[in-house]
Structure formats: C-alpha cells, structure tokens
Amino acid sequence: MNRVNATIFSVLGLLLSHSPASAQPAPAEAVPVDPAQPGEEGLEAPVAPEPAADQGPVGEPAEASVETSAELSVDAAQPGESVPWDLSVAPRLGLTIPTSRLSPFVGVGVELGYRPPISAPALAGHLLVVADISYTRPGRSASVSDPRVGGDAGFEIDESELKLGIGAAYRLFDDSARLSPWGGGSLIMQRLTSTETNDLAPGENTSSDTRFGAELAFGADYKLGPGYLLGEARIPFTDLHDLITGNSNAGNVNLSAGYRFIF
C-alpha cells in the first residue's frame, strides 16, 4: 500500500513540474546600469545638447539683429557729409570802407536766408532768398581855417548807417561741395543819421534821412562743423544829401567774415 501511494505522488509531481504556470520564467529584476568605466562597454546616459555658440568665422554675416544695427549705422549721416537745409542765419563782423571822405569803421550785420522748394535742377539747392540788416558808423574829423572865425576850427562828423535789404543769392555748387562761391544782389533802404560837432559852438547838430539804393554781394562758404565759415564783400550805394554833409553818398565796401548756421 505504501508503495502504491508513493507511485501516485511521483506521477503528480511530474505533471505539476510540466504545467504552464511552472514553465513561465520568473521576471528578471531591474539591475541599474552604472556608467561605463574606462575600458568597459556599457550604456551611456543621454546628454542634453549644449546651446549653439555664435557661428561663423570673422568676415561672415552676423545674426539678424546685428545686421540690422549695422545697416542703421551705415544709413546714418557720416561726419563731413552734406546735410539738407532750408534756412540759414549768418552773423558777420567786418570793416566798412566808405567811398566818400568818411573814414573806415567797423560794421556788423546778419543775413537770414531761405532756400525755396524749386524743382529746376539749375536752381534747386542753389538759389537763396535773403533778408539782411547791418549797421556801421563811419566818421570824419578835420579842421577849417577861416578868418571870420578867428583862425582854425575843428569839426567832427559821424554818419550812422542802418541798412535793410532784401534780395537773392546764387550758390555756385550744391551742398556736396566743401567750398561754394556765391553772388547776389539786393534792394536796400538806409536810414542815415548825420551828427556834427565843432569848436565854434557847443552841442551837436543832427540831420536824418531815409534813402533807397542797391547792393551787390559776393563771397564764398566753406564747410566747417555744422554750418559754413563765410567770407564776403558787399558794395551798397545810396546818395546822401543833407545840410551837414552836403551832396555826398553813403556808398561803401564792406569786407566781412562770419559763420552761416543752417537749419
């Protein structure tokens, strides 16, 4: 009986050892993989890509933002380049040399200029409409000898000349030229005030008059800084006739230097 039981248990053991459940292998445990050591093979952990450095050797185009800045700097006006302008203010200081017997004297003035928008190539950028104001005060000192006054008597005459003019000037070259000669003319009005003193009577004798005439002007502008350094000569002429000066004229030659500010 014992032998029969042992045989039955042996058969059952064989059947259980070949069942599907026992035939499935046990799941393998996850084994961490260490980074490969020098000389060993293994799986390497993925490495995040590094940010791309600035590409391109020297001389190749830079990035878009850099290109934009470069383009803006190229488009900007460079030092020495011509700058468009419509208005000018030109103060000046010089010497007035009268064509009469009056002595030379310092003269000051200022010219306002406007360049009208003209499309004609011969006039665009060349024609300048001008208004001018200037002042000078030449004079003369002398003496006369007359027995009626007991000998010599000295006198002094000062002629104040306030001049207003309106006219035009033509610049020979456009703004791209560093040196630009010009010439022009104006109609003028002069307020003339004659003042006389003498040794025979105290006080002053004064006479005033307003005269109209014309003026020629020519000179040159030299590009310097934001505007132009200018040198010019002006030749105004009006007649002068009053009780103090008699028949004379208020003509003169004005030699001046100044600076033309442009806007």
C-alpha positions in Angstrom: 0.0 0.0 0.0 2.8 2.4 0.8 4.4 1.6 -2.5 1.2 2.5 -4.4 0.9 5.8 -2.7 4.5 6.7 -3.4 4.0 5.9 -7.1 0.9 8.2 -7.3 2.7 11.1 -5.7 5.6 10.7 -8.1 3.2 10.9 -11.1 1.5 14.0 -9.7 4.9 15.7 -9.1 5.9 15.1 -12.7 2.6 16.5 -14.0 2.9 19.7 -11.9 6.5 20.3 -12.9 5.5 20.5 -16.6 2.4 22.7 -16.1 2.2 26.1 -18.0 2.4 28.1 -14.8 5.6 26.5 -13.8 7.0 26.7 -17.3 7.0 30.6 -17.3 10.3 32.0 -16.2 10.3 34.4 -13.2 10.5 38.1 -14.1 14.0 39.4 -14.1 14.9 42.1 -11.6 15.9 45.5 -13.0 19.6 45.9 -12.5 20.8 49.5 -12.6 23.5 50.1 -15.1 26.4 52.1 -14.0 28.1 54.5 -16.4 30.7 52.6 -18.4 34.1 52.8 -16.7 37.2 53.4 -18.8 37.9 50.3 -20.8 34.4 48.9 -20.3 31.4 48.8 -22.5 28.1 50.0 -21.3 25.1 52.2 -22.0 25.8 55.9 -21.7 23.1 58.3 -20.3 21.8 60.7 -22.9 23.4 64.1 -22.8 21.4 67.3 -23.5 22.8 69.3 -26.4 24.7 72.4 -25.5 23.5 75.8 -26.7 25.0 76.6 -30.1 27.7 79.2 -29.8 27.9 82.2 -32.2 28.6 80.7 -35.5 30.6 82.0 -38.4 34.2 83.0 -38.7 35.3 86.6 -38.9 34.1 88.2 -42.0 30.8 86.2 -42.4 27.4 87.9 -41.9 26.3 88.2 -38.3 22.9 87.4 -36.9 19.8 89.3 -38.0 19.8 91.7 -35.0 23.5 92.6 -35.6 22.8 93.1 -39.3 20.0 95.5 -38.5 22.2 97.6 -36.3 25.0 97.6 -38.9 22.6 98.7 -41.5 21.3 101.5 -39.3 24.8 102.7 -38.6 25.6 102.7 -42.3 22.5 104.6 -43.2 23.2 107.3 -40.6 24.9 110.5 -41.7 28.7 110.3 -41.5 30.8 113.2 -40.4 31.6 115.6 -43.2 28.6 114.5 -45.3 26.2 117.2 -46.6 23.0 117.8 -44.6 19.9 119.2 -46.3 18.9 122.6 -45.1 16.3 125.2 -45.9 17.1 128.1 -43.5 20.3 129.9 -42.6 21.4 132.6 -40.2 24.7 134.3 -40.9 26.1 136.9 -38.4 29.2 138.7 -39.6 31.7 141.3 -38.5 34.0 143.3 -40.7 35.3 146.6 -42.0 33.4 149.3 -43.8 35.3 151.4 -46.2 33.3 154.4 -47.4 33.5 155.7 -51.0 33.1 159.2 -49.6 35.6 161.1 -47.5 34.4 159.4 -44.3 36.9 157.1 -42.5 36.7 153.3 -42.4 34.8 151.9 -39.5 33.7 148.5 -38.0 30.5 147.1 -39.5 28.2 144.3 -38.1 25.4 142.5 -39.8 23.3 139.4 -40.0 21.7 137.7 -43.0 18.6 135.5 -43.0 18.4 133.0 -45.9 15.7 130.8 -47.2 16.0 128.2 -49.9 12.6 127.8 -51.7 11.5 124.4 -52.9 12.3 124.6 -56.6 12.4 121.5 -58.8 14.5 123.1 -61.6 18.0 121.4 -61.4 19.8 124.7 -62.1 18.1 126.4 -59.1 17.3 123.6 -56.6 19.8 123.9 -53.7 21.5 126.9 -55.4 19.0 129.8 -55.1 18.8 131.6 -51.7 16.3 134.3 -50.9 17.9 136.7 -48.4 17.0 139.5 -46.0 19.8 141.4 -44.5 20.4 144.0 -41.8 23.6 145.8 -41.0 24.9 148.8 -39.1 28.1 150.9 -39.3 29.1 154.4 -38.2 31.9 155.9 -40.2 33.1 159.4 -39.5 35.5 162.2 -40.3 37.5 164.7 -38.3 39.1 167.8 -39.8 39.7 171.5 -39.3 39.0 174.5 -41.4 40.7 177.9 -41.4 38.5 180.9 -41.8 39.4 184.5 -40.8 35.7 185.0 -40.0 36.0 182.7 -37.0 39.5 183.8 -35.9 41.6 181.1 -37.4 41.3 177.3 -37.4 38.2 175.5 -36.1 37.9 171.7 -35.8 34.8 169.7 -36.5 33.7 166.0 -36.5 31.0 164.3 -38.5 29.7 160.8 -37.7 27.4 159.0 -40.1 25.2 156.3 -38.6 24.0 153.9 -41.4 21.3 151.4 -40.6 20.7 149.3 -43.7 17.9 146.9 -44.6 18.0 144.8 -47.7 16.1 142.0 -49.5 17.3 140.1 -52.5 18.7 136.8 -53.7 22.0 135.0 -53.9 23.1 132.1 -56.1 25.4 129.4 -54.8 27.7 128.0 -57.5 27.8 124.5 -56.1 25.4 122.3 -54.2 25.8 121.1 -50.6 28.2 118.2 -51.5 31.0 120.8 -52.2 33.1 121.9 -49.3 33.8 125.3 -50.8 30.9 127.1 -52.5 31.3 130.6 -54.1 28.2 132.7 -54.4 27.0 136.0 -55.6 23.8 138.1 -55.4 22.1 141.4 -55.2 19.6 143.3 -53.1 17.4 146.3 -53.0 18.2 148.3 -49.8 16.8 151.0 -47.6 19.2 153.1 -45.5 18.4 155.2 -42.5 21.2 157.8 -42.4 21.8 160.0 -39.4 24.5 162.7 -39.6 25.9 164.1 -36.3 28.2 167.1 -36.3 30.2 168.8 -33.5 32.6 171.7 -33.9 34.8 174.0 -31.8 32.7 177.1 -32.5 29.5 176.1 -30.7 28.7 173.6 -28.0 26.3 170.8 -28.6 25.5 168.6 -31.6 23.9 169.2 -34.9 21.8 166.3 -36.2 20.2 165.5 -39.5 18.4 162.3 -40.6 17.2 160.9 -43.9 16.0 157.7 -45.5 17.4 156.7 -48.8 16.9 153.8 -51.2 19.6 152.1 -53.3 21.1 148.8 -54.3 23.7 146.4 -53.1 25.9 143.8 -54.8 27.4 141.0 -52.7 29.7 138.1 -53.4 31.7 135.6 -51.3 32.3 132.0 -50.5 31.1 129.5 -47.9 33.5 126.9 -46.6 32.0 123.8 -44.9 33.2 123.8 -41.2 31.3 122.0 -38.4 27.5 122.0 -38.6 27.5 125.1 -40.9 29.7 127.2 -43.1 32.5 129.6 -42.4 31.9 132.6 -44.8 33.9 135.4 -46.2 32.2 138.1 -48.2 32.3 141.6 -49.8 29.2 143.9 -50.1 29.0 147.1 -52.1 25.9 149.1 -51.2 25.3 152.5 -52.7 22.8 155.3 -51.9 23.1 159.0 -52.4 23.4 161.3 -49.3 22.3 164.9 -49.2 21.7 166.9 -46.1 22.7 170.2 -44.6 25.6 168.7 -42.7 27.2 166.5 -45.4 26.1 168.4 -48.5 26.0 166.4 -51.7 27.7 163.1 -51.0 26.9 159.4 -50.9 26.6 156.6 -48.4 28.3 154.0 -50.7 31.0 151.8 -49.2 32.7 148.4 -49.5 32.1 146.0 -46.6 34.6 143.3 -46.1 33.3 140.8 -43.5 33.8 137.3 -42.1 31.2 135.3 -40.2 29.5 131.9 -39.8 26.4 130.5 -41.5 24.2 128.4 -39.2 21.9 126.1 -41.2 18.6 124.6 -40.2 
